[in-house]
Amino acid sequence: MNSLLDELLKLTKEPKIAYFSMEIGIQNDIPTYSGGLGVLAGDTIKSGADLKLPMIAVTLISKKGYFRQELDRKGKQIVHPVFWDPSMYMALLPTKITVQIEGRDVALQVWQYNVKSLTGGSVPIFFLDTDVEGNTPEDREITSYLYGGDLAYRLKQEIVLGIGGVRMLHELGFEIKKYHMNEGHSSLLTIELLNMYKRPIEDVWDEKLVWDVDKVKDLCVFTTHTPVEAGHDKFPYDLVEMIMGEQIPLNVLKELGGRNHLNMTLLGLNLSEYINGVAKKHSEVSRNMFPGYEINAITNGVHSYTWTCESFKKIYDKYLPGWANEPELFVRIGRIPDEEIWDAHIEAKKNLFNYIKGETGVEFNINTLTIGFARRATAYKRADLLFSDIDRLERIGDEKLQIVYAGKAHPKDETGKKLIEKIFSIKERLNDKIKMVYLNNYDMDIALKLVSGVDVWLNTPLRPREASGTSGMKAAHNGVLNFSVLDGWWIEGHIEGFTGWSIGPNPTEEILDDTMDTRDADDLYKKLEYVIIPIFYTNRHLWVRMMQNAIGKNAYYFNSHRMMRRYVTEAYIR
C-alpha cells in the first residue's frame, strides 16, 4: 500500500487533464463498457499513455458489468449479469469520500488501474465504487450495473460519477487543469465545481454572481457523441430535488440545465468553454440540435495497436517500424508487397472462420466474399437494411456471399431485441444460398476478429444519426473495405471506389429523416451486384490496391493519436 501511495504522490505533483466517462473499455475481461462510447474512452486513454500526456481518468466500477448476452435458437436475447473481481486487475485505495443521495451520506471508495505504454507513459483510471460497508444495501448497488435500472438509478450513478468524481480527485490531492466530460453522464461535475469556486456572498451585489460560471467554464471541456434525442439524459426536477437535493439553488440549476427538466447535455454545454462533436457532420447536426452554441469538430480515431490484428502487426513491424506510436507511417503502405497484404488478410480471415466454426458449427469458405455487420442492435442502425428485398439478395449473393452479424440490444430496447430475432429468421431462410451467422455476446475480442477477418465492413445507419462510427476505422486498420452510408466519419474517409464504397445519396440532411430505406437499399444492392462482387472475384489486384488505400488514407488519419493531439492543442491548452 505504501508504494501505491508513493506513486499517487508522484502523480499529484503536476496539474492533470481529468477525463470523465460513464464507461471505459480497456480490455475484454474488465467489463466496464457497453460499446462504442466506452471503447473510444479506452482508446483515448491508451493514446494518452502512449503520448505521455498528463491525464487521469474517472469512471464507475460496474461490478456486474453491462450484461452477458445469450441468444437462443430463434435469436431471443437472454440477459445475464457479468460477475467479475476488480481486485484481480486493480488496487483498492484507502481514500473514501461521501456524496449526498436522498438526504443521506453515501460513501465512495476508489480502485486504481494504470494504463501503461511501452513508451513509458502511464494514465491512471480511478473506478468509483459504492459497495462500501456502512452504506445501505440499495446504495451499495449504485455502481453495480452499467446503464441499468430506472431514471432514479441513473441519476444516482451520475451523482457518484460527477460530484463524487471531483471530490475524490480533490481528496487524492490532484490539481486539475481541465475536466473533460465524455458525454453528458458526468455533467454534474460542473455543479461540484460551482460550489468549489463559489464567491463569498458579501462580495457580490447579485445572488446569481455567487456562482462563478466563467471560472467553471474555463475548466471544462465537453464532448457530445449522439445526434439521437434519446441519447441525451434528462431528469424531471422533482426527481432531481428528491435524489440530489439542492446542491445549488433550483432557479440557477434551471438556467444552466433547462427550464422543464435537467438536460445533462445542456448543463455540460452551458458550463464548458470548449465543446466538440465527434465528426464534422455530427458537429453540424449538433449545432442544429442546440442552436447558439459553438460546437467544434474533432473526428474520433481508434487506438492503432489495439485494433490491428496479429497478421497485420507483423507486416507493419517489418515494413513500417514505429507505426504503433506514429500511425502517420501508414502513408507509406506502398512499401508492403501486394501478396503480403493479401496473405495477412487471409490469415485474419482464417482466424475469424475458425472462431465462427467453434461457436456456431458453421464452416465458412475462405474464398467467398464475406460481409461483416456488428454494432448495437437498435432501430436507427438498420441492421436489416441488407434484407429489404430478400429475393434480390438471394439472386445477387447465391454462393457468392457470406454474412457475419453480432451485437447486443439494450435490455429495455424491445425494438432492438426484435431486430435480432428478425435477422435469425432471415438467417434460416437464406441458409441454402447464403451462409450467415449471428455471433453471441459481442465484445472487444470478437470485434477485433470481425473487423480484421471479413472482406467488407457494412454500416447502414439512418442519416444523420451516426455521430462517428469507429468500427469502420478499425476495419480500415486491417485493410478491410468499408461499404457504408455517408454519415459520421465515412463522409470524411470515403473516396468512392478508392477507399471503399458509399450507400445512398450525398449527406445533405441537417435534420433527422425517416424516408431513406428504399433508395438506400436499392443503391446497396446495385453496388454489391455490379461493383463489389465483380471486383472481389475478378480483379484481385484492384481489391488489394483498395485495401492499401484504406490503410494509407483512412488508418493514417482516423486514429486516436491524431485525435488526442487535436484535443491537446484545441481544447486542453486554451
C-alpha positions, 0 to 999 in steps of 0.5 A: 500500500505504501508504494501505491501511495508513493506513486499517487504522490508522484502523480499529484505533483503536476496539474492533470487533464481529468477525463470523465466517462460513464464507461471505459473499455480497456480490455475484454475481461474488465467489463466496464463498457457497453460499446462504442462510447466506452471503447473510444474512452479506452482508446483515448486513454491508451493514446494518452499513455502512449503520448505521455500526456498528463491525464487521469481518468474517472469512471464507475466500477460496474461490478456486474458489468453491462450484461452477458448476452445469450441468444437462443435458437430463434435469436431471443436475447437472454440477459445475464449479469457479468460477475467479475473481481476488480481486485484481480486487475486493480488496487483498492485505495484507502481514500473514501469520500461521501456524496449526498443521495436522498438526504443521506451520506453515501460513501465512495471508495476508489480502485486504481488501474494504470494504463501503461505504454511501452513508451513509458507513459502511464494514465491512471483510471480511478473506478468509483465504487459504492459497495462500501460497508456502512452504506445501505444495501440499495446504495451499495448497488449504485455502481453495480450495473452499467446503464441499468435500472430506472431514471432514479438509478441513473441519476444516482450513478451520475451523482457518484460519477460527477460530484463524487468524481471531483471530490475524490480527485480533490481528496487524492490531492490532484490539481486539475487543469481541465475536466473533460466530460465524455458525454453528458453522464458526468455533467454534474461535475460542473455543479461540484465545481460551482460550489468549489469556486463559489464567491463569498456572498458579501462580495457580490451585489447579485445572488446569481454572481455567487456562482462563478460560471466563467471560472467553471467554464474555463475548466471544462471541456465537453464532448457530445457523441449522439445526434439521437434525442434519446441519447441525451439524459434528462431528469424531471426536477422533482426527481432531481430535488428528491435524489440530489437535493439542492446542491445549488439553488433550483432557479440557477440549476434551471438556467444552466440545465433547462427550464422543464427538466435537467438536460445533462447535455445542456448543463455540460454545454452551458458550463464548458468553454470548449465543446466538440462533436465527434465528426464534422457532420455530427458537429453540424447536426449538433449545432442544429440540435442546440442552436447558439452554441459553438460546437467544434469538430474533432473526428474520433480515431481508434487506438492503432495497436489495439485494433490491428490484428496479429497478421497485420502487426507483423507486416507493419513491424517489418515494413513500417517500424514505429507505426504503433506510436506514429500511425502517420507511417501508414502513408507509406503502405506502398512499401508492403508487397501486394501478396503480403497484404493479401496473405495477412488478410487471409490469415485474419480471415482464417482466424475469424472462420475458425472462431465462427466454426467453434461457436456456431458449427458453421464452416465458412469458405475462405474464398467467398466474399464475406460481409461483416455487420456488428454494432448495437442492435437498435432501430436507427442502425438498420441492421436489416437494411441488407434484407429489404428485398430478400429475393434480390439478395438471394439472386445477387449473393447465391454462393457468392456471399457470406454474412457475419452479424453480432451485437447486443440490444439494450435490455429495455430496447424491445425494438432492438431485441426484435431486430435480432430475432428478425435477422435469425429468421432471415438467417434460416431462410437464406441458409441454402444460398447464403451462409450467415451467422449471428455471433453471441455476446459481442465484445472487444475480442470478437470485434477485433476478429470481425473487423480484421477477418471479413472482406467488407465492413457494412454500416447502414445507419439512418442519416444523420444519426451516426455521430462517428462510427469507429468500427469502420476505422478499425476495419480500415486498420486491417485493410478491410473495405468499408461499404457504408452510408455517408454519415459520421466519419465515412463522409470524411474517409470515403473516396468512392471506389478508392477507399471503399464504397458509399450507400445512398445519396450525398449527406445533405440532411441537417435534420433527422429523416425517416424516408431513406430505406428504399433508395438506400437499399436499392443503391446497396444492392446495385453496388454489391451486384455490379461493383463489389462482387465483380471486383472481389472475384475478378480483379484481385489486384484492384481489391488489394490496391483498395485495401492499401488505400484504406490503410494509407488514407483512412488508418493514417488519419482516423486514429486516436493519436491524431485525435488526442493531439487535436484535443491537446492543442484545441481544447486542453491548452486554451 
